[in-house]
């Protein structure tokens, strides 16, 4: 049987590109409701004695990476108290041109979440959405901001307090 060149190339793309790498399978740490089992992540990270990471990609189409590490290892020099950070990146299109999303979740040493930061952009940042949820003693503070068309000034951020609710 002889395959035409375009069909053969299309058949090889998934086999060559759906590779993944990392030292952990985050699928094993998901609970039935889709959220992560923090106690399992913390125990597995301590057992590995290293950060946990997983990534998968299909060249020029999709890239996804997940990492779980100590807060003191944060590369950008953030000023978070001791604990753990969970980072999830999701990019679609060449170099994230169509969609880029990031979710950073910060947990204390006991595994209790105190801050979640989500950022999304479309078409290389022409539209950007930023959401921050911070757990405080009086409830959860939610801050949202978005920008459109690379304007230096976007819509002013909105801040809301939700009494008694916790971010996760």
Secondary structure in CASP SS format (residue, H / E / C, confidence):
PFRMAT SS
TARGET T0000
AUTHOR 0000-0000-0000
METHOD secondary structure of the structure
MODEL  1
X C 1.00
X C 1.00
X C 1.00
X C 1.00
X H 1.00
X H 1.00
X H 1.00
X H 1.00
X H 1.00
X H 1.00
X H 1.00
X H 1.00
X H 1.00
X H 1.00
X H 1.00
X H 1.00
X H 1.00
X C 1.00
X C 1.00
X E 1.00
X E 1.00
X E 1.00
X C 1.00
X C 1.00
X C 1.00
X H 1.00
X H 1.00
X H 1.00
X H 1.00
X E 1.00
X C 1.00
X C 1.00
X C 1.00
X C 1.00
X C 1.00
X E 1.00
X C 1.00
X H 1.00
X H 1.00
X H 1.00
X H 1.00
X H 1.00
X H 1.00
X H 1.00
X H 1.00
X H 1.00
X H 1.00
X H 1.00
X C 1.00
X C 1.00
X C 1.00
X E 1.00
X E 1.00
X E 1.00
X E 1.00
X E 1.00
X E 1.00
X E 1.00
X C 1.00
X C 1.00
X C 1.00
X E 1.00
X E 1.00
X E 1.00
X E 1.00
X E 1.00
X E 1.00
X E 1.00
X E 1.00
X E 1.00
X H 1.00
X H 1.00
X H 1.00
X C 1.00
X C 1.00
X C 1.00
X C 1.00
X C 1.00
X C 1.00
X C 1.00
X C 1.00
X C 1.00
X E 1.00
X E 1.00
X E 1.00
X E 1.00
X E 1.00
X E 1.00
X E 1.00
X E 1.00
X E 1.00
X E 1.00
X C 1.00
X H 1.00
X H 1.00
X H 1.00
X C 1.00
X C 1.00
X E 1.00
X E 1.00
X E 1.00
X E 1.00
X E 1.00
X E 1.00
X E 1.00
X E 1.00
X E 1.00
X E 1.00
X C 1.00
X C 1.00
X C 1.00
X C 1.00
X E 1.00
X E 1.00
X E 1.00
X E 1.00
X E 1.00
X E 1.00
X E 1.00
X E 1.00
X E 1.00
X E 1.00
X C 1.00
X C 1.00
X C 1.00
X C 1.00
X E 1.00
X E 1.00
X E 1.00
X E 1.00
X E 1.00
X E 1.00
X E 1.00
X E 1.00
X E 1.00
X E 1.00
X C 1.00
X C 1.00
X E 1.00
X E 1.00
X E 1.00
X E 1.00
X E 1.00
X E 1.00
X E 1.00
X E 1.00
X E 1.00
X E 1.00
X C 1.00
X C 1.00
X C 1.00
X C 1.00
X C 1.00
X C 1.00
X C 1.00
X C 1.00
X C 1.00
X E 1.00
X E 1.00
X E 1.00
X E 1.00
X E 1.00
X E 1.00
X C 1.00
X C 1.00
X C 1.00
X C 1.00
X C 1.00
END
